Amino acid sequence: MSSDLVRISKFLSLVLRHQPERIGLSLDAHGWAAIEDLIEQARAHGVHLTRELIGHIVATSDKKRFASSADGKMIRANQGHSIDIELDLEPRQPPEILFHGTAHHALVGIRTRGLQSGTRRHVHLTSDEQAARKVGARHGRPVVLQIRAGGMWREGWRFYLSDNGVWLTDQVPVEYIGFPNGV
């Protein structure tokens, strides 16, 4: 993805996941924004968007961060929100093991409190160990944790699968986390 597309994708993440008010954008209760409103509000704040550019980012983002409505008039972020929205995801039984990528420096807190959603609405997990390693590397020396998601599910914890394949849950207690040897 070119640097311009990365910049626009980061802008979309900001206004669709965290701060729609920054440009005066309104999201509905499920996180959807009208694409025409997004284009208009972004332009008023110095960011040039077109329907084609937005469609290209939705279609080509390697992490599939965004979704368009079936009629192509709305857009939303698939997950990662820090604002209060309802994604309308049904609970789903996860695989037995999921992975969470983090940085080595975060392990002390995780060993004490488990995985917490922090400023986001959910803890993000993946079935792809390499993807988890990449996420952890963004924050420092990467560590991949094994999450006993199947055991959590049987104990009544809820899991949701976002449209882009990221597993979401409210938190992961420390007793369900497998730490790599030596860390």
Contacts in CASP RR format, 6 or more apart in sequence:
PFRMAT RR
TARGET T0000
AUTHOR 0000-0000-0000
METHOD contacts of the structure
MODEL  1
MSSDLVRISKFLSLVLRHQPERIGLSLDAHGWAAIEDLIEQARAHGVHLT
RELIGHIVATSDKKRFASSADGKMIRANQGHSIDIELDLEPRQPPEILFH
GTAHHALVGIRTRGLQSGTRRHVHLTSDEQAARKVGARHGRPVVLQIRAG
GMWREGWRFYLSDNGVWLTDQVPVEYIGFPNGV
1 9 0 8 1.000
1 60 0 8 1.000
1 61 0 8 1.000
1 62 0 8 1.000
5 56 0 8 1.000
5 57 0 8 1.000
5 60 0 8 1.000
8 47 0 8 1.000
8 49 0 8 1.000
8 53 0 8 1.000
8 57 0 8 1.000
9 57 0 8 1.000
9 61 0 8 1.000
9 65 0 8 1.000
11 42 0 8 1.000
11 47 0 8 1.000
12 54 0 8 1.000
12 57 0 8 1.000
12 65 0 8 1.000
12 66 0 8 1.000
12 75 0 8 1.000
12 77 0 8 1.000
13 65 0 8 1.000
13 77 0 8 1.000
14 22 0 8 1.000
15 22 0 8 1.000
15 23 0 8 1.000
15 25 0 8 1.000
15 33 0 8 1.000
15 38 0 8 1.000
15 42 0 8 1.000
16 27 0 8 1.000
16 31 0 8 1.000
16 33 0 8 1.000
16 66 0 8 1.000
16 75 0 8 1.000
16 76 0 8 1.000
16 77 0 8 1.000
17 77 0 8 1.000
17 80 0 8 1.000
17 81 0 8 1.000
17 82 0 8 1.000
17 83 0 8 1.000
18 81 0 8 1.000
18 82 0 8 1.000
18 83 0 8 1.000
19 83 0 8 1.000
20 26 0 8 1.000
20 27 0 8 1.000
20 33 0 8 1.000
20 83 0 8 1.000
22 45 0 8 1.000
23 41 0 8 1.000
23 42 0 8 1.000
23 44 0 8 1.000
23 45 0 8 1.000
23 47 0 8 1.000
24 41 0 8 1.000
25 33 0 8 1.000
25 37 0 8 1.000
25 38 0 8 1.000
25 41 0 8 1.000
26 33 0 8 1.000
26 37 0 8 1.000
27 33 0 8 1.000
27 76 0 8 1.000
27 83 0 8 1.000
27 85 0 8 1.000
29 85 0 8 1.000
29 86 0 8 1.000
30 76 0 8 1.000
30 85 0 8 1.000
30 86 0 8 1.000
30 87 0 8 1.000
30 88 0 8 1.000
31 76 0 8 1.000
31 77 0 8 1.000
31 81 0 8 1.000
31 85 0 8 1.000
31 87 0 8 1.000
32 69 0 8 1.000
32 74 0 8 1.000
32 75 0 8 1.000
32 76 0 8 1.000
33 74 0 8 1.000
33 75 0 8 1.000
33 76 0 8 1.000
34 73 0 8 1.000
34 74 0 8 1.000
35 51 0 8 1.000
35 54 0 8 1.000
35 68 0 8 1.000
35 72 0 8 1.000
35 73 0 8 1.000
35 74 0 8 1.000
35 75 0 8 1.000
36 73 0 8 1.000
38 49 0 8 1.000
38 54 0 8 1.000
38 75 0 8 1.000
39 49 0 8 1.000
39 50 0 8 1.000
39 51 0 8 1.000
39 54 0 8 1.000
42 48 0 8 1.000
42 49 0 8 1.000
43 49 0 8 1.000
54 75 0 8 1.000
55 68 0 8 1.000
57 66 0 8 1.000
58 66 0 8 1.000
58 67 0 8 1.000
58 68 0 8 1.000
58 75 0 8 1.000
63 164 0 8 1.000
64 78 0 8 1.000
64 163 0 8 1.000
64 164 0 8 1.000
64 165 0 8 1.000
65 77 0 8 1.000
65 78 0 8 1.000
65 164 0 8 1.000
66 75 0 8 1.000
66 76 0 8 1.000
66 77 0 8 1.000
66 78 0 8 1.000
67 75 0 8 1.000
67 76 0 8 1.000
67 77 0 8 1.000
67 78 0 8 1.000
67 163 0 8 1.000
67 164 0 8 1.000
68 74 0 8 1.000
68 75 0 8 1.000
69 75 0 8 1.000
78 87 0 8 1.000
78 162 0 8 1.000
78 163 0 8 1.000
78 164 0 8 1.000
78 166 0 8 1.000
79 87 0 8 1.000
79 122 0 8 1.000
79 124 0 8 1.000
79 162 0 8 1.000
79 164 0 8 1.000
79 166 0 8 1.000
79 168 0 8 1.000
80 120 0 8 1.000
80 121 0 8 1.000
80 122 0 8 1.000
80 124 0 8 1.000
81 87 0 8 1.000
81 120 0 8 1.000
81 121 0 8 1.000
82 119 0 8 1.000
82 120 0 8 1.000
82 121 0 8 1.000
84 121 0 8 1.000
85 121 0 8 1.000
87 160 0 8 1.000
87 162 0 8 1.000
89 160 0 8 1.000
89 161 0 8 1.000
89 162 0 8 1.000
89 168 0 8 1.000
90 160 0 8 1.000
91 158 0 8 1.000
91 159 0 8 1.000
91 160 0 8 1.000
92 159 0 8 1.000
92 160 0 8 1.000
92 161 0 8 1.000
93 150 0 8 1.000
93 153 0 8 1.000
93 159 0 8 1.000
94 125 0 8 1.000
94 149 0 8 1.000
94 150 0 8 1.000
94 152 0 8 1.000
94 153 0 8 1.000
94 159 0 8 1.000
94 161 0 8 1.000
94 167 0 8 1.000
95 127 0 8 1.000
95 149 0 8 1.000
95 150 0 8 1.000
96 148 0 8 1.000
96 149 0 8 1.000
96 150 0 8 1.000
96 151 0 8 1.000
97 146 0 8 1.000
97 147 0 8 1.000
97 148 0 8 1.000
97 149 0 8 1.000
97 150 0 8 1.000
98 125 0 8 1.000
98 126 0 8 1.000
98 127 0 8 1.000
98 146 0 8 1.000
98 147 0 8 1.000
98 149 0 8 1.000
98 167 0 8 1.000
99 125 0 8 1.000
99 126 0 8 1.000
99 127 0 8 1.000
99 128 0 8 1.000
99 129 0 8 1.000
99 131 0 8 1.000
99 132 0 8 1.000
99 144 0 8 1.000
99 145 0 8 1.000
99 146 0 8 1.000
99 147 0 8 1.000
100 115 0 8 1.000
100 123 0 8 1.000
100 124 0 8 1.000
100 125 0 8 1.000
100 126 0 8 1.000
100 132 0 8 1.000
100 135 0 8 1.000
100 144 0 8 1.000
100 145 0 8 1.000
100 147 0 8 1.000
100 172 0 8 1.000
100 177 0 8 1.000
101 132 0 8 1.000
101 133 0 8 1.000
101 135 0 8 1.000
101 136 0 8 1.000
101 142 0 8 1.000
101 143 0 8 1.000
101 144 0 8 1.000
101 145 0 8 1.000
102 110 0 8 1.000
102 135 0 8 1.000
102 136 0 8 1.000
102 139 0 8 1.000
102 142 0 8 1.000
102 143 0 8 1.000
102 145 0 8 1.000
103 136 0 8 1.000
103 139 0 8 1.000
103 140 0 8 1.000
103 141 0 8 1.000
103 142 0 8 1.000
103 143 0 8 1.000
104 140 0 8 1.000
104 141 0 8 1.000
104 142 0 8 1.000
104 143 0 8 1.000
104 183 0 8 1.000
105 139 0 8 1.000
105 140 0 8 1.000
105 141 0 8 1.000
106 139 0 8 1.000
106 143 0 8 1.000
107 143 0 8 1.000
107 179 0 8 1.000
107 183 0 8 1.000
110 145 0 8 1.000
110 174 0 8 1.000
110 177 0 8 1.000
111 174 0 8 1.000
111 179 0 8 1.000
112 174 0 8 1.000
113 174 0 8 1.000
114 171 0 8 1.000
114 172 0 8 1.000
114 173 0 8 1.000
114 174 0 8 1.000
114 177 0 8 1.000
115 123 0 8 1.000
115 145 0 8 1.000
115 147 0 8 1.000
115 171 0 8 1.000
115 172 0 8 1.000
115 177 0 8 1.000
116 123 0 8 1.000
116 171 0 8 1.000
117 123 0 8 1.000
117 170 0 8 1.000
117 171 0 8 1.000
121 168 0 8 1.000
122 160 0 8 1.000
122 168 0 8 1.000
122 169 0 8 1.000
122 170 0 8 1.000
123 168 0 8 1.000
123 169 0 8 1.000
123 170 0 8 1.000
123 171 0 8 1.000
123 172 0 8 1.000
124 135 0 8 1.000
124 166 0 8 1.000
124 167 0 8 1.000
124 168 0 8 1.000
125 132 0 8 1.000
125 147 0 8 1.000
125 149 0 8 1.000
125 166 0 8 1.000
125 167 0 8 1.000
125 168 0 8 1.000
125 169 0 8 1.000
125 172 0 8 1.000
126 132 0 8 1.000
126 135 0 8 1.000
126 165 0 8 1.000
126 166 0 8 1.000
126 167 0 8 1.000
127 167 0 8 1.000
129 144 0 8 1.000
132 144 0 8 1.000
132 145 0 8 1.000
133 142 0 8 1.000
133 144 0 8 1.000
134 142 0 8 1.000
135 142 0 8 1.000
136 142 0 8 1.000
136 143 0 8 1.000
136 144 0 8 1.000
143 179 0 8 1.000
143 180 0 8 1.000
143 183 0 8 1.000
144 180 0 8 1.000
145 177 0 8 1.000
145 178 0 8 1.000
145 179 0 8 1.000
145 180 0 8 1.000
146 177 0 8 1.000
146 178 0 8 1.000
147 172 0 8 1.000
147 176 0 8 1.000
147 177 0 8 1.000
147 178 0 8 1.000
148 176 0 8 1.000
148 177 0 8 1.000
148 178 0 8 1.000
149 159 0 8 1.000
149 167 0 8 1.000
149 169 0 8 1.000
149 176 0 8 1.000
151 176 0 8 1.000
152 159 0 8 1.000
152 169 0 8 1.000
152 172 0 8 1.000
152 173 0 8 1.000
152 176 0 8 1.000
153 159 0 8 1.000
157 169 0 8 1.000
157 170 0 8 1.000
158 169 0 8 1.000
158 170 0 8 1.000
159 167 0 8 1.000
159 168 0 8 1.000
159 169 0 8 1.000
160 167 0 8 1.000
160 168 0 8 1.000
160 169 0 8 1.000
161 167 0 8 1.000
161 168 0 8 1.000
162 168 0 8 1.000
END
